[in-house]
Amino acid sequence: QVQLVESGGGLVQAGGSLRLSCAVSGSIFNPHPMGWFRQAPGKQRELVASITPTGTTNYPDSVKGRFTISRDNAKKMVYLQMDSLSAEDSGVYYCNRNPPWQSAWGRGTQVTVSS
């Protein structure tokens, strides 16, 4: 059974940084690509970073140059370093396989950026 546990969110001022972590248990991790997703209030969940099993990354323009996704395959961990945060980055952040395994969504971690 797959379990995804996100952590590292919090309240940060605009321009600040946060590092999110995701612990993955079960068979979903290898050799699947993984992603970080964000859901802001009243908006659909969106992909903000993805990484292949071999480390190739991809970002939408909205976070490119500010967010960095990484993974530790041995530890079954996925990370998201977020820099130069703005209020538009606020939301609940989730990790999951990319494309998502719908039955595996975790609780996410809340990120709030104060302007």
Phi, psi and omega in degrees: 000133183275138175224134179238125182234114180264149178205168175105355179288176179164193179259129182218150177282154177305137184093350182276186184227154172216153174236119179264149177232150178223121176262130185244128174239154182097193190267003187290334195289305183254138356262040188278149169289150182236161181212161169251135182238152181229139174232113176270157180305129177076006182238161176285155176294136182230150177279128180246348177194145177219156181213134179279169178302334181263003172102004176287131185246159178209143182220149170286162182301331185296336182236355183302132182088349180244328181253145177224120177262144177212169181212152174237099185297325181293323181269354183056052180233147173233140183234155173223110174270124183240121180240163178050048184291147176232169182301330180292346178274355181295146179155184175264130183254133181234149168249154180190169169300154176236112003290158191294147168271106192298332182276000189248006182301135175270193181279342182080175176225133186279131173241124178235123181249119180269137183265000000 
